Amino acid sequence: MPSDVVDVFGYALHLAQNGGKHSQSKPLKGFGSAGVLEVVEDDDGSTYRAVYTVKFANAVYVLHCFQKKSHKGIETPKQDMDLIRTRMNLAQQHAEGLKK
C-alpha cells in the first residue's frame, strides 16, 4: 500500500485504540452493530480499505486491509466479506481467551 494510505490507516487505528474515531471511519455494512468499521482511502486512482473491530474491550483487531479491485459499485466483494467474517470469529475467540 502507498505510504500515505498506510499513514491514514495507522492514524485511524491509533484513534480507535484510544477510544476515538477517525473522521473517515464508518460502520461496515452487513455487521449490524457489531462494532466493525472500515476506513476507505483513495490514492492515485486506486481505493484501499482497512476493516477493524472495536467490539472487544481489550483490543482493536484489524480484520482485513486490501485494495479494492472492482470498479463496479462500492460494495465490498463477497470473498473479502467472507474473510472478514472468518477473522471476526477468530478475534472473538481470541478476546474470550484473554478473559480467562
All heavy atoms as an XYZ file, in Angstrom:
776
protein
N       0.841     -1.180      0.000
C       0.000      0.000      0.000
C       0.887      1.244      0.000
O       1.949      1.243      0.625
C      -0.886      0.018      1.242
C      -1.985     -0.991      1.218
S      -3.114     -0.710      2.601
C      -4.222     -2.046      2.268
N       0.419      2.285     -0.629
C       1.170      3.540     -0.619
C       1.329      4.083      0.808
O       0.434      3.904      1.656
C       0.308      4.479     -1.465
C      -0.535      3.581     -2.308
C      -0.769      2.359     -1.481
N       2.424      4.746      1.066
C       2.712      5.213      2.424
C       1.660      6.202      2.942
O       1.362      6.203      4.138
C       4.107      5.828      2.503
O       4.205      6.950      1.651
N       1.090      7.017      2.076
C       0.046      7.946      2.527
C      -1.181      7.194      3.022
O      -1.824      7.597      3.989
C      -0.357      8.912      1.410
C       0.719      9.951      1.118
O       1.642     10.101      1.946
O       0.638     10.608      0.060
N      -1.514      6.090      2.367
C      -2.653      5.260      2.775
C      -2.349      4.585      4.112
O      -3.180      4.565      5.023
C      -2.992      4.213      1.687
C      -4.060      3.248      2.166
C      -3.431      4.910      0.402
N      -1.141      4.061      4.235
C      -0.720      3.423      5.482
C      -0.798      4.431      6.632
O      -1.243      4.089      7.738
C       0.699      2.834      5.346
C       1.226      2.352      6.688
C       0.706      1.699      4.332
N      -0.406      5.662      6.390
C      -0.472      6.699      7.422
C      -1.909      6.944      7.877
O      -2.175      7.057      9.078
C       0.134      8.010      6.921
C       1.644      7.961      6.800
O       2.273      7.028      7.341
O       2.202      8.869      6.139
N      -2.842      7.034      6.935
C      -4.250      7.264      7.279
C      -4.779      6.088      8.096
O      -5.416      6.268      9.137
C      -5.107      7.482      6.010
C      -6.599      7.461      6.341
C      -4.732      8.789      5.342
N      -4.503      4.858      7.638
C      -4.985      3.676      8.350
C      -4.358      3.584      9.736
O      -5.024      3.275     10.720
C      -4.704      2.406      7.552
C      -5.514      2.264      6.289
C      -5.216      1.270      5.391
C      -6.557      3.116      5.997
C      -5.957      1.107      4.221
C      -7.303      2.980      4.831
C      -7.000      1.968      3.946
N      -3.072      3.863      9.822
C      -2.389      3.822     11.114
C      -2.959      4.821     12.096
O      -3.148      4.513     13.279
N      -3.243      6.015     11.608
C      -3.813      7.037     12.483
C      -5.214      6.647     12.929
O      -5.582      6.828     14.099
C      -3.813      8.403     11.790
C      -4.299      9.516     12.678
C      -3.654      9.808     13.876
C      -5.408     10.274     12.333
C      -4.095     10.828     14.714
C      -5.856     11.300     13.157
C      -5.210     11.570     14.340
O      -5.654     12.569     15.170
N      -6.009      6.085     12.017
C      -7.362      5.628     12.371
C      -7.300      4.561     13.461
O      -8.088      4.584     14.419
C      -8.081      5.087     11.135
N      -6.352      3.637     13.348
C      -6.206      2.589     14.358
C      -5.699      3.172     15.687
O      -6.143      2.749     16.762
C      -5.275      1.494     13.855
C      -5.819      0.697     12.670
C      -4.739     -0.206     12.090
C      -7.047     -0.110     13.067
N      -4.811      4.137     15.615
C      -4.332      4.817     16.822
C      -5.510      5.463     17.560
O      -5.648      5.321     18.787
C      -3.277      5.855     16.452
C      -2.932      6.787     17.560
N      -2.133      6.419     18.627
C      -3.302      8.068     17.789
C      -2.023      7.436     19.460
N      -2.719      8.453     18.960
N      -6.351      6.166     16.819
C      -7.515      6.800     17.441
C      -8.438      5.750     18.063
O      -8.933      5.938     19.184
C      -8.281      7.629     16.407
C      -7.612      8.913     15.929
C      -8.416      9.548     14.802
C      -7.429      9.890     17.081
N      -8.663      4.650     17.354
C      -9.544      3.584     17.863
C      -8.987      2.996     19.157
O      -9.740      2.738     20.103
C      -9.719      2.500     16.807
N      -7.686      2.799     19.220
C      -7.063      2.249     20.428
C      -7.226      3.182     21.626
O      -7.209      2.731     22.767
C      -5.571      1.999     20.188
C      -5.299      0.818     19.297
C      -3.821      0.691     18.973
O      -3.117      1.678     18.776
N      -3.357     -0.540     18.911
N      -7.386      4.453     21.355
C      -7.529      5.437     22.423
C      -8.972      5.906     22.602
O      -9.213      6.956     23.186
C      -6.597      6.625     22.149
C      -5.149      6.233     22.318
O      -4.706      5.971     23.424
N      -4.430      6.147     21.216
N      -9.920      5.131     22.070
C     -11.339      5.425     22.259
C     -11.929      6.429     21.303
O     -13.072      6.837     21.460
N     -11.169      6.843     20.306
C     -11.657      7.822     19.339
C     -12.096      7.168     18.041
O     -12.075      5.952     17.897
N     -12.493      8.014     17.109
C     -12.935      7.523     15.799
C     -12.448      8.493     14.730
O     -12.689      9.698     14.817
C     -14.454      7.405     15.772
C     -14.996      6.839     14.490
C     -16.509      6.740     14.538
C     -17.024      6.360     13.170
N     -18.471      6.563     13.059
N     -11.776      7.959     13.736
C     -11.281      8.760     12.613
C     -12.465      9.292     11.819
O     -13.490      8.627     11.687
C     -10.395      7.875     11.730
C      -9.589      8.626     10.729
N     -10.106      9.038      9.528
C      -8.294      9.043     10.757
C      -9.157      9.669      8.847
N      -8.054      9.686      9.572
N     -12.320     10.473     11.267
C     -13.421     11.093     10.508
C     -13.812     10.269      9.282
O     -14.932     10.382      8.796
C     -13.037     12.510     10.088
O     -11.894     12.489      9.234
N     -12.909      9.430      8.773
C     -13.210      8.599      7.609
C     -13.698      7.199      7.992
O     -13.969      6.388      7.111
C     -11.971      8.481      6.715
C     -11.614      9.781      6.028
C     -10.311      9.676      5.261
O      -9.425     10.476      5.460
N     -10.173      8.691      4.402
N     -13.786      6.897      9.275
C     -14.270      5.582      9.708
C     -15.789      5.549      9.659
O     -16.452      6.507     10.062
C     -13.818      5.282     11.136
O     -12.431      5.122     11.195
N     -16.312      4.427      9.192
C     -17.762      4.254      9.155
C     -18.064      2.767      9.360
O     -17.231      1.904      9.068
C     -18.348      4.756      7.847
C     -17.846      4.016      6.624
C     -18.423      4.584      5.347
C     -17.916      3.757      4.164
N     -18.472      4.204      2.911
N     -19.264      2.458      9.856
C     -19.626      1.048     10.059
C     -19.618      0.291      8.727
O     -20.054      0.815      7.700
C     -21.039      1.110     10.628
C     -21.167      2.489     11.188
C     -20.303      3.368     10.319
N     -19.124     -0.935      8.769
C     -19.133     -1.779      7.582
C     -20.500     -2.431      7.466
O     -20.967     -3.079      8.408
C     -18.042     -2.852      7.667
C     -17.929     -3.800      6.478
C     -17.565     -3.041      5.197
C     -16.884     -4.869      6.758
N     -21.152     -2.259      6.345
C     -22.484     -2.831      6.132
C     -22.409     -4.350      6.201
O     -21.462     -4.964      5.723
C     -23.045     -2.389      4.784
C     -23.348     -0.914      4.738
C     -23.906     -0.487      3.401
C     -24.143      1.004      3.404
N     -24.571      1.505      2.119
N     -23.437     -4.940      6.807
C     -23.507     -6.387      6.899
C     -23.131     -6.927      8.263
O     -23.215     -8.122      8.511
N     -22.739     -6.033      9.181
C     -22.355     -6.475     10.522
C     -23.227     -5.869     11.600
O     -22.957     -6.021     12.785
C     -20.880     -6.150     10.794
C     -19.952     -7.068     10.068
C     -19.511     -6.763      8.796
C     -19.534     -8.255     10.645
C     -18.659     -7.613      8.104
C     -18.696     -9.116      9.974
C     -18.253     -8.791      8.695
N     -24.275     -5.168     11.218
C     -25.173     -4.581     12.205
C     -24.415     -3.673     13.150
O     -23.631     -2.837     12.740
N     -24.635     -3.889     14.426
C     -23.960     -3.053     15.425
C     -22.797     -3.804     16.067
O     -22.530     -3.658     17.246
C     -24.975     -2.630     16.487
O     -25.480     -3.778     17.139
N     -22.090     -4.600     15.286
C     -21.010     -5.430     15.828
C     -19.737     -4.653     16.091
O     -18.752     -5.222     16.523
C     -20.717     -6.592     14.870
N     -19.728     -3.358     15.834
C     -18.514     -2.588     16.065
C     -17.452     -2.841     15.016
O     -16.270     -2.722     15.290
N     -17.870     -3.209     13.800
C     -16.936     -3.425     12.696
C     -16.945     -2.157     11.838
O     -17.980     -1.751     11.327
C     -17.303     -4.665     11.856
C     -16.354     -4.819     10.682
C     -17.291     -5.917     12.721
N     -15.761     -1.558     11.709
C     -15.636     -0.289     10.994
C     -14.679     -0.429      9.826
O     -13.812     -1.311      9.825
C     -15.103      0.780     11.949
C     -15.933      1.020     13.203
C     -15.144      1.815     14.213
C     -17.212      1.737     12.852
N     -14.848      0.457      8.860
C     -13.907      0.492      7.738
C     -13.453      1.923      7.503
O     -14.175      2.875      7.762
C     -14.521     -0.094      6.472
C     -15.571      0.763      5.819
C     -16.037      0.236      4.466
O     -15.275     -0.458      3.783
O     -17.177      0.545      4.102
N     -12.221      2.026      7.035
C     -11.662      3.295      6.597
C     -11.351      3.110      5.118
O     -10.722      2.118      4.723
C     -10.368      3.651      7.356
C      -9.810      4.970      6.877
C     -10.610      3.685      8.848
N     -11.802      4.038      4.309
C     -11.582      3.980      2.867
C     -10.710      5.161      2.477
O     -10.970      6.300      2.878
C     -12.926      4.035      2.096
C     -12.688      3.996      0.597
C     -13.841      2.900      2.532
N      -9.662      4.868      1.710
C      -8.742      5.933      1.276
C      -8.388      5.717     -0.190
O      -8.107      4.584     -0.612
C      -7.474      5.911      2.143
C      -6.455      6.954      1.789
C      -6.881      8.383      2.124
O      -7.932      8.602      2.771
O      -6.158      9.298      1.718
N      -8.440      6.786     -0.964
C      -8.086      6.739     -2.382
C      -6.671      7.270     -2.559
O      -6.244      8.199     -1.867
C      -9.045      7.586     -3.206
C     -10.463      7.028     -3.194
O     -10.609      5.798     -3.214
O     -11.410      7.836     -3.147
N      -5.951      6.676     -3.522
C      -4.610      7.138     -3.835
C      -4.294      6.790     -5.284
O      -4.360      5.621     -5.670
C      -3.577      6.478     -2.909
C      -2.180      7.016     -3.154
O      -1.869      8.096     -2.618
O      -1.410      6.362     -3.875
N      -3.997      7.790     -6.066
C      -3.570      7.611     -7.455
C      -4.525      6.716     -8.253
O      -4.103      5.814     -8.963
C      -2.144      7.040     -7.480
C      -1.466      7.235     -8.833
O      -1.842      8.184     -9.556
O      -0.587      6.415     -9.162
N      -5.819      6.949     -8.081
C      -6.823      6.219     -8.850
C      -7.207      4.865     -8.284
O      -8.057      4.176     -8.836
N      -6.607      4.461     -7.177
C      -6.940      3.189     -6.538
C      -7.616      3.460     -5.193
O      -7.379      4.490     -4.569
C      -5.687      2.351     -6.301
O      -5.107      1.969     -7.526
N      -8.431      2.502     -4.769
C      -9.128      2.612     -3.492
C      -8.641      1.509     -2.565
O      -8.539      0.351     -2.969
C     -10.657      2.499     -3.696
O     -11.073      3.563     -4.556
C     -11.396      2.596     -2.380
N      -8.362      1.885     -1.336
C      -7.870      0.950     -0.324
C      -8.818      0.972      0.864
O      -9.411      2.011      1.169
C      -6.461      1.344      0.129
C      -5.469      1.345     -1.000
C      -5.284      2.478     -1.797
C      -4.732      0.207     -1.297
C      -4.386      2.474     -2.849
C      -3.824      0.202     -2.349
C      -3.658      1.333     -3.116
O      -2.773      1.317     -4.166
N      -8.932     -0.183      1.523
C      -9.803     -0.280      2.689
C      -9.097     -0.990      3.828
O      -8.359     -1.949      3.604
C     -11.075     -1.051      2.347
C     -11.952     -0.335      1.349
C     -13.205     -1.114      1.079
N     -14.033     -0.401      0.123
C     -15.285     -0.704     -0.132
N     -15.868     -1.716      0.482
N     -15.964     -0.015     -1.001
N      -9.359     -0.525      5.025
C      -8.915     -1.204      6.242
C     -10.171     -1.459      7.066
O     -10.978     -0.548      7.268
C      -7.932     -0.354      7.029
N     -10.342     -2.700      7.504
C     -11.508     -3.088      8.285
C     -11.015     -3.545      9.657
O     -10.094     -4.362      9.745
C     -12.296     -4.219      7.589
C     -13.500     -4.637      8.420
C     -12.736     -3.777      6.188
N     -11.646     -3.019     10.696
C     -11.239     -3.368     12.057
C     -12.455     -3.403     12.965
O     -13.531     -2.932     12.601
C     -10.194     -2.383     12.585
C     -10.668     -0.951     12.699
C     -11.129     -0.452     13.910
C     -10.648     -0.093     11.603
C     -11.561      0.862     14.025
C     -11.072      1.220     11.708
C     -11.525      1.692     12.918
O     -11.953      2.988     13.038
N     -12.264     -3.988     14.150
C     -13.366     -4.025     15.104
C     -12.941     -3.445     16.440
O     -11.797     -3.617     16.877
C     -13.916     -5.458     15.306
O     -15.045     -5.397     16.181
C     -12.887     -6.408     15.878
N     -13.878     -2.751     17.057
C     -13.691     -2.196     18.393
C     -14.692     -2.839     19.357
O     -14.964     -2.312     20.422
C     -13.851     -0.658     18.387
C     -12.739     -0.008     17.588
C     -15.214     -0.244     17.839
N     -15.203     -3.983     18.967
C     -16.247     -4.663     19.744
C     -15.731     -5.156     21.098
O     -16.488     -5.250     22.053
C     -16.801     -5.833     18.931
C     -17.875     -6.618     19.640
C     -18.401     -7.748     18.786
C     -19.456     -8.528     19.555
N     -19.996     -9.625     18.778
N     -14.468     -5.469     21.187
C     -13.924     -6.091     22.379
C     -13.152     -5.070     23.202
O     -12.362     -4.288     22.666
C     -13.033     -7.275     21.983
C     -13.723     -8.191     21.003
C     -13.344     -8.217     19.674
C     -14.775     -8.994     21.404
C     -13.982     -9.033     18.762
C     -15.425     -9.814     20.501
C     -15.030     -9.841     19.174
N     -13.349     -5.094     24.505
C     -12.781     -4.088     25.392
C     -11.258     -4.136     25.472
O     -10.612     -3.124     25.706
C     -13.369     -4.244     26.793
N     -10.670     -5.300     25.241
C      -9.240     -5.453     25.485
C      -8.350     -5.170     24.281
O      -7.126     -5.154     24.436
C      -8.946     -6.854     26.016
C      -9.459     -7.935     25.083
O     -10.079     -7.633     24.076
N      -9.219     -9.181     25.418
N      -8.925     -4.956     23.102
C      -8.076     -4.768     21.925
C      -8.862     -4.244     20.733
O     -10.080     -4.396     20.660
C      -7.413     -6.094     21.541
N      -8.132     -3.654     19.803
C      -8.662     -3.340     18.469
C      -8.084     -4.397     17.549
O      -6.871     -4.597     17.517
C      -8.222     -1.927     18.013
C      -8.612     -1.681     16.567
C      -8.815     -0.864     18.923
N      -8.939     -5.095     16.824
C      -8.489     -6.147     15.919
C      -8.623     -5.672     14.480
O      -9.711     -5.271     14.060
C      -9.327     -7.413     16.091
C      -9.101     -8.123     17.400
C      -9.842     -7.801     18.526
C      -8.138     -9.128     17.499
C      -9.636     -8.459     19.728
C      -7.925     -9.790     18.704
C      -8.685     -9.448     19.813
O      -8.470    -10.106     20.993
N      -7.526     -5.710     13.735
C      -7.563     -5.414     12.307
C      -7.980     -6.697     11.610
O      -7.322     -7.733     11.743
C      -6.189     -4.935     11.793
C      -6.243     -4.686     10.288
C      -5.757     -3.674     12.533
N      -9.078     -6.639     10.888
C      -9.645     -7.830     10.266
C      -9.195     -8.015      8.820
O      -9.094     -9.141      8.348
C     -11.172     -7.785     10.345
C     -11.746     -7.635     11.765
C     -13.247     -7.429     11.702
C     -11.381     -8.832     12.632
N      -8.933     -6.914      8.118
C      -8.543     -7.028      6.714
C      -8.114     -5.658      6.194
O      -8.714     -4.646      6.534
C      -9.735     -7.542      5.907
C      -9.442     -8.019      4.520
N      -8.227     -8.513      4.117
C     -10.243     -8.082      3.413
C      -8.293     -8.871      2.836
N      -9.501     -8.610      2.392
N      -7.080     -5.631      5.380
C      -6.654     -4.434      4.643
C      -6.451     -4.869      3.197
O      -5.802     -5.888      2.955
C      -5.341     -3.879      5.187
S      -5.450     -3.210      6.832
N      -7.019     -4.123      2.270
C      -6.932     -4.549      0.881
C      -7.160     -3.402     -0.081
O      -7.689     -2.357      0.285
C      -7.935     -5.676      0.606
C      -9.391     -5.309      0.840
C     -10.223     -5.001     -0.226
C      -9.921     -5.277      2.122
C     -11.549     -4.675     -0.018
C     -11.253     -4.955      2.339
C     -12.068     -4.651      1.269
N      -6.740     -3.644     -1.319
C      -7.011     -2.713     -2.408
C      -8.257     -3.201     -3.103
O      -8.356     -4.371     -3.470
C      -5.844     -2.685     -3.389
C      -6.068     -1.753     -4.559
C      -4.887     -1.738     -5.525
O      -3.895     -2.431     -5.324
N      -5.007     -0.949     -6.569
N      -9.221     -2.328     -3.257
C     -10.457     -2.706     -3.935
C     -10.172     -2.769     -5.425
O      -9.758     -1.792     -6.024
C     -11.569     -1.707     -3.635
C     -12.913     -2.160     -4.176
C     -14.026     -1.331     -3.609
C     -15.380     -1.761     -4.087
N     -15.534     -2.034     -5.486
N     -10.383     -3.943     -5.999
C     -10.053     -4.170     -7.413
C     -11.203     -3.809     -8.344
O     -11.007     -3.302     -9.421
C      -9.668     -5.637     -7.635
C      -8.527     -6.108     -6.771
C      -7.212     -5.841     -7.403
C      -6.110     -6.452     -6.555
N      -4.825     -6.004     -6.902
N     -12.432     -4.117     -7.913
C     -13.589     -3.925     -8.780
C     -13.893     -2.440     -8.947
O     -13.803     -1.658     -8.010
C     -14.819     -4.625     -8.197
O     -15.957     -4.295     -8.943
N     -14.261     -2.079    -10.134
C     -14.665     -0.703    -10.396
C     -16.183     -0.611    -10.530
O     -16.714      0.409    -10.915
C     -13.976     -0.177    -11.656
C     -12.490     -0.141    -11.516
N     -11.841      0.796    -10.755
C     -11.524     -0.944    -12.002
C     -10.541      0.576    -10.793
N     -10.327     -0.471    -11.550
N     -16.874     -1.715    -10.206
C     -18.337     -1.746    -10.271
C     -18.901     -1.500     -8.882
O     -18.841     -2.369     -8.021
C     -18.830     -3.114    -10.762
C     -18.345     -3.505    -12.126
C     -18.849     -4.883    -12.454
C     -18.120     -5.467    -13.635
N     -18.431     -6.865    -13.835
N     -19.417     -0.325     -8.630
C     -20.058     -0.038     -7.356
C     -19.075      0.050     -6.201
O     -17.875     -0.060     -6.358
N     -19.646      0.251     -5.015
C     -18.822      0.427     -3.823
C     -18.915     -0.764     -2.882
O     -18.265     -0.782     -1.847
C     -19.215      1.717     -3.071
C     -20.672      1.678     -2.635
C     -18.930      2.943     -3.917
C     -21.077      2.805     -1.709
N     -19.717     -1.749     -3.234
C     -19.917     -2.912     -2.364
C     -18.627     -3.705     -2.195
O     -17.860     -3.898     -3.134
C     -21.010     -3.806     -2.965
C     -21.414     -4.949     -2.072
C     -22.591     -5.704     -2.640
O     -23.587     -5.058     -3.015
O     -22.515     -6.936     -2.705
N     -18.403     -4.155     -0.961
C     -17.231     -4.987     -0.677
C     -17.471     -6.371     -1.283
O     -18.513     -6.969     -1.046
C     -17.015     -5.103      0.845
O     -16.908     -3.777      1.380
C     -15.771     -5.894      1.163
N     -16.521     -6.888     -2.060
C     -16.695     -8.198     -2.699
C     -16.959     -9.310     -1.675
O     -16.458     -9.276     -0.545
C     -15.363     -8.427     -3.413
C     -14.824     -7.057     -3.636
C     -15.264     -6.253     -2.443
N     -17.751    -10.308     -2.078
C     -18.138    -11.420     -1.206
C     -16.921    -12.125     -0.622
O     -16.897    -12.462      0.570
C     -19.015    -12.415     -1.973
C     -19.473    -13.589     -1.104
C     -20.236    -14.604     -1.909
C     -20.735    -15.793     -1.112
N     -19.909    -16.293     -0.054
N     -15.903    -12.348     -1.418
C     -14.708    -13.038     -0.936
C     -14.073    -12.276      0.234
O     -13.659    -12.871      1.224
C     -13.697    -13.191     -2.074
C     -12.413    -13.870     -1.672
C     -11.441    -13.994     -2.845
O     -11.780    -13.687     -3.982
N     -10.249    -14.443     -2.568
N     -14.018    -10.961      0.121
C     -13.463    -10.148      1.201
C     -14.385    -10.162      2.428
O     -13.911    -10.237      3.564
C     -13.228     -8.715      0.730
C     -12.082     -8.622     -0.255
O     -10.981     -9.094      0.069
O     -12.288     -8.073     -1.354
N     -15.700    -10.108      2.208
C     -16.645    -10.153      3.329
C     -16.542    -11.485      4.068
O     -16.590    -11.522      5.303
C     -18.076     -9.921      2.833
C     -18.339     -8.500      2.383
S     -18.152     -7.270      3.684
C     -19.630     -7.569      4.641
N     -16.405    -12.573      3.323
C     -16.255    -13.888      3.956
C     -14.991    -13.941      4.813
O     -15.008    -14.465      5.929
C     -16.225    -15.000      2.906
C     -17.564    -15.217      2.221
O     -18.598    -14.726      2.729
O     -17.576    -15.883      1.155
N     -13.905    -13.387      4.300
C     -12.649    -13.355      5.041
C     -12.791    -12.502      6.309
O     -12.323    -12.886      7.389
C     -11.528    -12.812      4.158
C     -10.137    -12.746      4.781
C      -9.657    -14.128      5.209
C      -9.165    -12.147      3.784
N     -13.468    -11.385      6.197
C     -13.693    -10.510      7.356
C     -14.523    -11.240      8.410
O     -14.203    -11.181      9.605
C     -14.367     -9.194      6.914
C     -13.383     -8.365      6.079
C     -14.872     -8.399      8.115
C     -14.014     -7.231      5.308
N     -15.568    -11.954      7.994
C     -16.397    -12.713      8.948
C     -15.574    -13.792      9.652
O     -15.684    -13.969     10.866
C     -17.588    -13.337      8.237
C     -18.691    -12.350      7.961
C     -19.965    -13.030      7.452
N     -20.958    -12.016      7.162
C     -21.076    -11.386      5.995
N     -20.277    -11.688      4.992
N     -21.997    -10.466      5.820
N     -14.753    -14.498      8.901
C     -13.899    -15.540      9.486
C     -12.949    -14.930     10.510
O     -12.795    -15.445     11.624
C     -13.096    -16.260      8.386
O     -14.012    -16.912      7.500
C     -12.134    -17.280      8.970
N     -12.338    -13.826     10.152
C     -11.393    -13.183     11.064
C     -12.096    -12.572     12.275
O     -11.537    -12.519     13.369
C     -10.566    -12.141     10.317
C      -9.600    -12.800      9.349
C      -8.782    -11.813      8.587
N      -7.807    -12.488      7.738
C      -7.096    -11.871      6.811
N      -7.235    -10.569      6.620
N      -6.239    -12.553      6.081
N     -13.330    -12.116     12.100
C     -14.105    -11.600     13.223
C     -14.357    -12.729     14.223
O     -14.242    -12.519     15.442
C     -15.425    -11.000     12.721
C     -16.266    -10.401     13.797
S     -15.488     -8.961     14.538
C     -16.774     -8.457     15.647
N     -14.695    -13.908     13.731
C     -14.905    -15.065     14.608
C     -13.619    -15.410     15.358
O     -13.653    -15.710     16.551
C     -15.408    -16.272     13.821
C     -16.834    -16.097     13.354
O     -17.607    -15.349     13.949
N     -17.200    -16.770     12.276
N     -12.480    -15.368     14.666
C     -11.197    -15.639     15.313
C     -10.868    -14.582     16.366
O     -10.351    -14.903     17.445
C     -10.083    -15.719     14.273
C     -10.131    -16.922     13.332
C      -9.117    -16.760     12.199
C      -9.880    -18.210     14.095
N     -11.171    -13.329     16.066
C     -10.934    -12.248     17.031
C     -11.791    -12.462     18.275
O     -11.321    -12.267     19.404
C     -11.238    -10.894     16.396
N     -13.029    -12.885     18.081
C     -13.913    -13.134     19.217
C     -13.376    -14.262     20.084
O     -13.335    -14.156     21.310
C     -15.323    -13.453     18.745
C     -16.296    -13.628     19.890
C     -17.736    -13.659     19.447
O     -18.046    -13.509     18.256
N     -18.625    -13.825     20.388
N     -12.918    -15.335     19.446
C     -12.342    -16.451     20.194
C     -11.100    -15.991     20.971
O     -10.916    -16.356     22.128
C     -11.965    -17.599     19.250
C     -13.161    -18.305     18.647
C     -12.739    -19.297     17.565
O     -11.571    -19.626     17.424
N     -13.706    -19.754     16.786
N     -10.268    -15.194     20.333
C      -9.059    -14.690     20.983
C      -9.423    -13.801     22.182
O      -8.854    -13.941     23.267
C      -8.184    -13.920     19.998
C      -6.904    -13.448     20.579
N      -6.733    -12.163     21.021
C      -5.735    -14.105     20.797
C      -5.512    -12.033     21.504
N      -4.880    -13.190     21.380
N     -10.367    -12.890     21.989
C     -10.777    -11.980     23.057
C     -11.358    -12.749     24.237
O     -11.097    -12.414     25.391
C     -11.779    -10.962     22.527
N     -12.138    -13.784     23.949
C     -12.718    -14.601     25.022
C     -11.612    -15.349     25.768
O     -11.692    -15.518     26.987
C     -13.754    -15.570     24.460
C     -15.021    -14.868     24.027
C     -15.986    -15.764     23.262
O     -15.667    -16.949     23.031
O     -17.060    -15.257     22.883
N     -10.577    -15.787     25.073
C      -9.455    -16.460     25.698
C      -8.664    -15.543     26.617
O      -8.098    -15.983     27.625
N      -8.636    -14.245     26.301
C      -7.914    -13.287     27.143
C      -8.639    -13.026     28.456
O      -8.025    -12.615     29.440
C      -7.723    -11.964     26.395
C      -6.783    -12.006     25.186
C      -6.764    -10.651     24.499
C      -5.378    -12.417     25.613
N      -9.963    -13.244     28.467
C     -10.759    -13.005     29.681
C     -10.481    -14.064     30.741
O     -10.684    -13.824     31.916
C     -12.244    -13.026     29.353
C     -12.711    -11.830     28.573
C     -14.199    -11.943     28.324
C     -14.723    -10.825     27.465
N     -16.144    -10.983     27.182
N     -10.037    -15.238     30.328
C      -9.858    -16.354     31.268
C      -8.625    -16.211     32.099
O      -7.700    -15.583     31.879
C      -9.799    -17.675     30.488
C     -11.104    -17.957     29.790
C     -11.019    -19.241     29.000
C     -12.327    -19.494     28.284
N     -12.320    -20.660     27.487
